[in-house]
Amino acid sequence: MDDKIKEITEKLYQDGVAKGRARAEEIIGEAQKKADETIQAAQEEAARIIAEARKQAEDFRQTIESDVRLSAGQAVNALKQQIVDALLLEIVDKPIRAVLSNPAVIGDLLKLVFQKWDIRSGEHPTLEVLLPESKREELEQSLRAALQQELAKGMTLRFTRALKGGFQIKPSDGLFKISFTDEDFTAFFQEYLRPKTREFLFGR
């Protein structure tokens, strides 16, 4: 009887151990599966982060290169413009200022304007000539001597601080004004010379 009980007890024990082992192996298998899934998910997430970081780095590099190219291009264009402006200052601005500061040149121009103002009417025009106040001393006496006839027929000279060089003419009614300042002539010549000068110097 004791042997039978012992046998049954041993069998129950072995069955319990077997089931325990089976359950333990099942738990271990599930844990291993979850661990594998976790590792795989972590690896995939790491790969995604690395890929995103590389993409952002490449985008940043391209942006920097684009900005550098743009800034370099702007700097080169600015330098070219400075060279053109400096050259035009020597070949246009300074000579024009010198010419329009010459009393003889201004006198000849005013005579021509007075003669051609309205030749159809047969009347002498009444014109006011505006001149720079800063050049009164060098211009007034010379122009009054050179323009005696014109001044006697209706031309007047007036000096103003609003002008820095050259002169302006307006009729007595003051409805309009014709400008012959150094800025006007400089702008006129530079409009045509600047692109030609740039093309000559830089090929475009």
WOVEN-V332499 format. One record per run of one state. SS is the DSSP state (helix for helix, strand for strand, loop for the rest). FROM is the first residue (numbers start at 1). TO is the last residue. Records with the same first field share a line. If there is no record, write none. Layout:
SS = FROM-TO  FROM-TO
This chain:
loop = 1-1  100-102  117-126  147-147  154-154  161-166  172-177  181-181  203-204
helix = 2-99  103-116  133-146  148-153  182-202
strand = 127-132  155-160  167-171  178-180
